[in-house]
């Protein structure tokens, strides 16, 4: 089996070369949304899949959006309230994030970027473990990987701390492990 570092490099290159289609917004996702839920999303970095269609559906349903806020590797990622048009500040790892004065939110749904995924719900991230720690911190949140179809692999190598996704959404389909 290929190691995570090599797989990350391969998948970054595939994602960079791909045509970035618009993500679908499946009925399964829309059915889960309701006023007052907190949906955490992200601002794409580089060639990451853009969750904008999912964000729009969440806002249309009356959900609150939040974005990740990262200070350092030793501190957990927090999710801070954000609405389209709110100012963002530069964060670590090239993130655009709300200012640290924004309200902290407890997520009901976590939209997570990724480098790779498999049909078992395993996710390969950037390697810092922020999302796995957030998934463990919020075990009741619905975990959705956001990706392009070219990021699918037969099998993602996993470690004991890796937390699987409940679903993956791409520009082509909704995948439920």
N, C-alpha and C positions, 0 to 999 in steps of 0.2 A: 504494500500500500504506500502511496506517495505521502511524504511528510507534509505537515501543515505549512511550513515556510515555502516549500516548492509549489504547493497547490495555490497558496496566496498569489505568488508571482504569476503563475499560469492564468489564474482567474482574473487578476487585475488587467493583464494584457488582453484577454478575451473581451472583458467589459469595455476597455478602451476602444477596441476595434469595432464594437457592435453598433448597430443603429439603435438608438435609444427610443423605443416606441413608448407610447403613452400607456401607463398602467390601467388595467381594467378595474372597475369598481363592482365587484360581484354582489349579487343579491344577498348572499350569506353575510357579507360585511355590513351592508346597509341594514339588514334585519336586526343586527346586534346593537346598532346605534340608537341612543335615546337622549333626550334632553338631560343635561347634568353630568353625563359621563365624561371622564377625562381621557382623552386620546393623546398619547405622546407620539410625536412625529419627529422630524429632523429636517434640516436644510441640507440638501445633498452636497457632498464634497467631491469634486472631480467628476468622475463618470458614474457615481452612485445613482441608482434608480430614483426618480423624482416622485415623492409621495403626494404631490399636489392634488391629484384627483381624489385620493382618499381623505385628505385634509378638507377638501371642499364638501365631500359627502358628510363628514363629521360635523362641520360647521352648519350645514343645511339641516342636520338633525338636532341642532341645539347643544352639541357637545362643546366642551372646553378643550382647546388645544394647549399642549405644553411641549417644550423642546428640551433636549438635554443641555445640561450646564456642567462643564468639566473644569475643575480647577487644577488637579494634579493626580498622578497615579495613585497616591496614597489615600486619596479621598474618594468616596463613592460619587458616581454621577447622580446629579439631582435632576428632577424634571420641573421646569419653571414655566408658569403660565405665559402664553404668547397668543397674540391675535395678528392676522395679516395687517401689515402697516406699522406694527410696533417696531421700534428700533432694535437692532441686534448689534452685539459687540463681538469683536474677534476673540476666540477662545483657543485653547490648546488643540493641536492636531488639525488646524485649519478650520475648526468649527465656527459657525456663526451661531451665537447663542444669546438668549435674553440676558440682560444685566442681572447681577446677583441680587438686586433689590426686588426682582419680580417674585410673585407669590409661588411658593413651592407647592406642587400638586402630587397627589397619590394617583397613579395611573390605573385605569380600568382596562385600557387597551394600549399595548406598546407596539408601535410600528418600528421595526428595527432594520437598519441597513445591514448589508452583509456582502461578503465576497463570494461565498458559495453556499449551496444547500443541496440536500438530497431529499428523496421522497419519504424518508423516515422522519423528517422534521429537524434533522441536524443542521446546524448553522455554523459556517466558518466566518468569523469576524476578522477584524484587523489584528487581533492578538493581544490587546491590552486587558481584555476581560471585563470591560465596563458593563456591557449588556448582560453577560452571564451573572454578574453580581447584582444588577438591577432585577433580573428575572428571579433570582433567589430572594431578594429583598421584598419583591411584590409577587408572591407565588400565585395569587388569585387573578392577576392581570392576564388578559388574553394576549398571547405573544404571536405577532404576525411578522414574518420576514418579508421584506420588500426587496425585490430583485428583478433582474432581467432574465429572460429564459436562458441566455448563454451562460449563466452562472450556475446552472444545475450540473451536478456531478453524480455518478453512480453511488458513491459513498464518501461521506465526510469523515475524516479521522476524528475521533472524540476522546476527550479526557473526562475524568470523574466529575469535574466541575462544570462541564458543558451542559447547559439546560436546553432541551429541545423546544422547537416552535410548535404552536398549535396549528398554524397554517402558513402558507407562503402565497404571495400574490406577485404575478409578473404581468407583462404586457399581453401575454397569451392566455393565462389561466389562473384559477384559484386551486391551490393544492392543499388537501387535508391529509396529513399522514395517517 
